[in-house]
Amino acid sequence: MDGVSVEDSGNDRASAQRLHLGRLEFDVMEIVWKFGVSNVRDVVGRLERTLAYTTVMTTLDRLYKKGFLERAMTDRAFLYAARLSREEWDRRRAREMMAGFLAGPRESRHMLLSCLVDAVGSHDAMLLDELEKKIQRRREQLAEKDR
Amino acid sequence: MSLPYYLRLLCLCFATFFVMHAGCWLVIRSLVPAVVRIAKTMRPRLSGRLLFGLRMAPVAGSLFLVIGFCVPSYVWLEPDIASERVGPACLLAAALGATVWAASLLRGLAAFLRTERYMGQCRRKSPGNAVVQDAAEVLLVNDRAAVMAVAGVLHPRLIVSQAVIDTLTPEQKEAAFRHEAAHRISRDNLKKFLFLLAPDILPFVSGLSNLERGWTKFTEWAADDHAVDGNQQRALALASALVKVAKLGVIPAPSYLLSSLVDDDRDLETRVDRLLREPAYAGKPLAPVAAFARNAALVITGVAATMLLWPGSLSGVHQLLEHLVQ
């Protein structure tokens, strides 16, 4: 993943840019969403890859300035907390993306809607197939137990 | 504005209802998240009853106060003079009270008529006479769409399409019929009708829809439990029936007063997972007539006890009404 971005579109450009997260920013946000209030050292320790303390500190500072995090000074170190939840971020991104498509020409609106219908349809079919397999597995387990 | 005696009573009833209902509604609204969390830890049948009771509490409490106290105190203690002035605040509250009632009655009537029309269409599509299954009339509809639902408020009937009958095995059909029978026995459509008739705080402001959604989910789970009643094979049959019917394609219910086997597939995965785990036993269904009689007896006893224990209650209420009317 090279970053979670939202395509710019007309008036939504500024808000879309505000919702964009680079790859490292996203990883850091994931840690704050998962573990709650954290300082730089906590984040460095929880990242899967090894990164310099200053790199993480700069990233946290950038996220604070972009409005993703809030911070409070305790014992000469900043404690960072998420300003919006993961769900809220997802919702805003989805809203921005939809707004971008819907503000575009008629063709792009139709394309978006037909893609959504296709995606929901195929998701439903996959879900039902998966449920059928689950039932079959359970049936086999019970048959084995009876034997 | 001066109003004659009985018009003033009507105005006071609507105004009192509006004020009391708004207060109760706001209290219940603030409790919704906590109650929904608690309901998730309870058995589905109990959760359904809790959410239903809470949804109906504002309207039931307000009606209790209006019918049990306001009307008797006004009729007994208000002198029957030709006309008296009614203040603008009272008039506004009465107008809002009348509007929320009118809106909810229209909503209920529209849903009732839509359901009746749908049942009429099903009767016309039905090739022969209705069959009877477990003391309930079943309408077999010549339709390729996936329809399996209990429809109607006063005399609910099971409507099943030929497509569903052709798709399900006998065991799956039996489990699905038992599920729908649970909806019929619990009078779930009547409860839905009461939801529609219960006014909102303001016309078309539905702040308690979370309770209704929660109730719908838990009644589906309770009907599943009733259908399965602890039997593992029946649980598997019902789970298969749910998936098969969903595969036929879930069409949006033509009316709110329908309890379908598969309403939408949002809750389907959870329902199948529940059925595949240790199947639950059916709870004892609540007989709606007995419950209504019990609640009515409680209300009458409550009013009588209050009047006996506090003889000044009616005059107290009457004084409050005097303030309200000004």
HADDOCK unambig.tbl for C-alpha pairs under 7 A between the chains (distance, minus, plus):
assign (segid A and resid 128 and name CA) (segid B and resid 243 and name CA) 6.24 0.50 0.50
assign (segid A and resid 128 and name CA) (segid B and resid 247 and name CA) 6.99 0.50 0.50
assign (segid A and resid 132 and name CA) (segid B and resid 243 and name CA) 6.85 0.50 0.50
assign (segid A and resid 135 and name CA) (segid B and resid 236 and name CA) 6.74 0.50 0.50
assign (segid A and resid 135 and name CA) (segid B and resid 240 and name CA) 6.99 0.50 0.50
assign (segid A and resid 138 and name CA) (segid B and resid 276 and name CA) 6.83 0.50 0.50
